[in-house]
Amino acid sequence: MQFLTARLLKFGFISEEDFAFFKIKHSAQDAAAEITQFYKVFHSARWVGERFVIRLNRSLSNEALVDLNNHFTDILRTGKIVQRVALPKENDELETLDLPRLIFTPIRSRFGRFRQLIDAINCSPTM
């Protein structure tokens, strides 16, 4: 952490939000709980052209979607985060085809915020 903070952050190679990429846990049980929480609602993600597609284990409530759009407008290049079914270009992935999705066009350099978005998704009310 000292190196990350004193060198990489100080000289602008990373940003504060990049610290969301990792969590420090002090026991195997805490690490297992973190992994379980990470996949509570989030399933997987992929790029489809310029759009980022987050596959979900279950749909989010409309209220949760409004909240995500309010809290993560800074990562949107255009439009909003929408919940919908698979895009036509995803038809090659039969094992995830029926999963609900969040789809948006992000600013690609905000990967730390993507992790924060996943954490927020996992804490959101589902249907």
Salt bridges, closest charged atoms under 4 A:
GLU17 OE1 - ARG110 NH2 2.75
GLU34 OE2 - LYS23 NZ 3.78
GLU34 OE1 - LYS25 NZ 3.81
GLU34 OE2 - ARG115 NH2 2.90
GLU50 OE1 - ARG77 NH2 3.33
ASP74 OD2 - ARG110 NH2 2.93
ASP74 OD1 - ARG113 NH2 2.76
GLU90 OE2 - ARG55 NE 3.79
GLU90 OE1 - ARG101 NE 2.94
ASP92 OD1 - ARG46 NH1 3.67
GLU93 OE2 - ARG46 NH1 2.84
GLU93 OE1 - ARG55 NH2 2.37
ASP119 OD2 - LYS23 NZ 3.21
ASP119 OD1 - ARG115 NE 2.99
